[in-house]
């Protein structure tokens, strides 16, 4: 699902997914911060998902406030919840992911389905500098 390997180097080491809404001004402001992190963390695949426009991809993943961040790898879910929209906060979380210091919980069906859907939907991937 989300582990780089010799058999499929196209897969990322981990996913970082921002779950937002286009109508949310805070989310719109956060998008550039989020995209700038894609260049700093090349082992991750970043994705931006509008929870209303892409509800079919979101499935049963619950979002209560914006921005909500999902971070996961092949071992499981590392983080799912609201995150203050500052570059330093996101960077600290991503540094923890890089160090492997965030404990994984088993993927539930909803997060596993979301990550599989995003793997097949590159139009939602955030490119470095975009």
VEXZAVEX-20238 format. One record per atom (N, C-alpha, C, O): residue in one letter; x, y, z. Coordinates in steps of 0.1 Angstrom, whole numbers, plus 5000, padded with zeros to 4 digits. Layout:
N
aXYZ ...
This chain:
130
x500849885000 x500050005000 x500950135000 x500750214991 x501750145010 x502450275011 x503950255015 x504350315025 x504650175008 x506050145012 x506850135000 x506650064991 x507950214999 x508850214988 x509650084988 x510050034999 x509750024977 x510449894976 x511049884962 x510749954953 x511949794961 x512649764949 x511649724938 x511849744926 x510649654943 x509649604933 x508649714928 x508149704917 x508549824936 x507649934931 x508150064937 x507550104947 x509150124931 x509750244937 x508750364935 x509050474941 x507650344928 x506650454927 x505850474939 x505250584941 x505850384948 x505050394961 x505850474971 x507150464972 x505250564978 x505950644988 x506250565001 x505650465003 x507150625009 x507350565023 x506150585032 x505750505040 x505550705030 x504350735038 x503550845031 x503950915022 x502250855035 x501350945029 x501051055039 x501051035052 x500951175034 x500451295042 x499351355034 x499551415024 x498151345040 x496951395033 x496251505041 x495951485053 x496051615034 x495251725041 x493851715036 x493551705024 x492951705046 x491551695044 x490851825047 x490851865058 x490451895036 x489952035038 x488752055030 x488151965024 x488352185029 x487152225021 x487552355013 x488152435019 x487152355001 x487452474993 x486852604999 x487352714997 x485652595005 x485052715010 x485752765023 x485452875027 x486652685029 x487352725041 x488552815038 x489452765032 x488452945042 x489553035040 x490852985046 x491953005041 x490752925058 x491952875065 x492652765057 x493852765056 x491852685051 x492352575042 x493052635030 x494152595026 x492352735024 x492952795012 x494352855015 x495252845007 x494452925027 x495652985031 x496752875034 x497952895032 x496352765039 x497252655043 x497752575031 x498852515032 x497152585020 x497552505008 x498952525004 x499652435001 x499452655004 x500752685000 x501752625010 x502852575006 x501452645023 x502352585033 x502452435031 x503552375032 x501352365029 x501352225028 x502152185015 x502952085016 x501952255004 x502652224992 x504152244994 x504952174988 x504552345001 x506052375003 x506652255011 x507852235009 x505952185019 x506552065026 x506851955017 x507651865020 x506151945006 x506351834996 x507851834991 x508351724989 x508351944990 x509751954985 x510751924997 x511851864994 x510351945009 x511251925020 x511251775025 x512151735032 x510151705021 x510051565026 x509751475014 x508651435012 x510751445006 x510551374993 x510151224995 x509751164986 x510351175007 x509951035010 x508451015011 x507950905011 x507751125013 x506351125015 x505551155002 x506051224993 x504351105001 x503451144990 x502451234997 x501751195006 x502351354993 x501451454998 x500151454989 x500251454977 x499051464995 x497751474988 x496851574994 x496851585007 x496151644986 x495151744991 x493751694986 x493551674975 x492851684996 x491551634993 x490451724998 x490351745010 x489651774989 x488451854993 x487451754997 x486951674989 x487051755010 x486151655015 x484751655010 x483951555011 x484351765004 x483051774997 x483151734983 x482251664978 x484051794976 x484151764961 x484651614959 x484351554948 x485451564968 x485951424966 x485451334977 x486151244982 x484151354981 x483551264992 x483651114988 x483751034997 x483551084975 x483650944972 x485050884975 x485050764978 x486050964975 x487450914979 x487550904994 x488150814999 x486951005001 x487051015015 x486350895022 x486850845032 x485250845017 x484650735023 x484150765037 x483450865039 x484450675046 x483950695060 x484950755070 x484750755082 x485950815064 x486950885073 x486251015078 x485651095071 x486251035092 x485551145098 x486451265099 x487651265102 x485851385095 x486551505096 x485651605103 x484451625099 x486051655115 x485251745123 x485651885122 x484851975124 x486951915119 x487352055118 x488552065108 x489051965103 x488852185104 x489852205093 x491052285099 x490852365108 x492152265093 x492552145085 x492752025093 x493152025104 x492351905087 x492551775093 x493651705085 x493651715073 x494651645092 x495751585085 x495751435088 x495451395099 x495951355078 x496151215079 x497551175075 x497951215064 x498251105084 x499551055080 x499650905083 x499250855093 x500050835073 x500050685074 x501150625065 x501650685056 x501550505069 x502450425061 x501950285060 x500850255064 x502850195055 x502350055054 x502049985067 x501249895067 x502650035078 x502449975091 x501150015097 x500649955106 x500650135093 x499350185099 x499250335099 x500050405093 x498250375106 x497950515107 x498850575118 x498950525129 x499450685114 x500450755123 x499750875130 x500050905141 x498850945123 x498251055128 x496951085120 x496951075108 x495851115127 x494651155120 x493951255130 x493451215140 x493951385126 x493251485134 x493551625130 x494251645120 x492951715136 x493151855133 x494551895136 x495251845145 x495051995128 x496452035130 x496452195128 x495852235118 x497052265137 x497052405135 x497852435122 x498852375120 x497352535115 x497852555101 x499152645101 x499152745094 x500152595107 x501452665107 x502452575101 x502452455104 x503452625094 x504452545088 x505252475099 x505652355097 x505552535110 x506352475121 x505652355127 x506252255130 x504352365128 x503552255134 x503652135125 x503852025129 x503352155112 x503452045102 x504851995101 x505051875100 x505852075101 x507252035100 x507651945112 x508251845110 x507151975124 x507451895136 x506851755134 x507451655138 x505551755130 x504951625128 x505651545117 x505851425119 x506051605106 x506751535096 x508151485100 x508551375096 x508751565108 x510051525114 x509851395122 x510751305122 x508851395130 x508551275138 x508251155130 x508651045133 x507551175119 x507351065109 x508651015103 x508850895103 x509551105100 x510751065094 x511650985104 x512350895100 x511551025116 x512350955127 x511750825131 x512350745138 x510450805127 x509750685131 x509250685145 x509050585152 x509150805151 x508750815165 x507250825168 x506850845179 x506450825157 x504950815159 x504550675158 x504750605148 x503850625169 x503450485169 x502350465159 x501450555157 x502350355152 x501350315142 x500150245149 x500350165158 x498950275145 x497750195148 x497350125136 x497450185125 x496750015137 x496349935125 x495350015116 x494550095122 x495550005103 x494650075094 x493250015096 x493049895097 x492350105097 x490950065097 x490550055082 x491250105073 x489349995080 x488949985066 x488750125059 x489050135047 x488350225066 x488150355060 x489450425056 x489550475044 x490450415064 x491750485060 x492450395049 x493050455040 x492350265050 x492950185040 x492350215026 x492950215016 x490950225026 x490250255014 x490650385008 x490850404996 x490750485017 x491150625013 x492550615006 x492750674996 x493550555013 x494850555007 x494950474994 x495650514985 x494250374993 x494150294980 x493550384969 x494050384958 x492550454973 x491850544963 x492850654959 x492850684947 x493550714968 x494450814965 x495650764957 x496150834948 x496050644959 x497150584951 x496750584936 x497650604927 x495550564934 x495050554920 x494550694915 x493950704904 x494750804922 x494150934918 x495251044919 x495251124928 x496251034910 x497351124911 x496951274909 x497751364912 x495751304904 x495351444903 x495251514917 x495051634917 x495251434927 x495151494941 x496451494948 x496551554959 x497551444941 x498851454947 x499351594946 x499151664937 x500051634957 x500651764957 x502151754952 x502851674958 x502451824942 x503851824937 x504651934944 x504052034949 x505951904946 x506752004952 x506752134945 x506852144933 x506552244953 x506452374948 x505152414942 x504952534937 x504152324942 x502852364936 x501952424946 x500752454943 
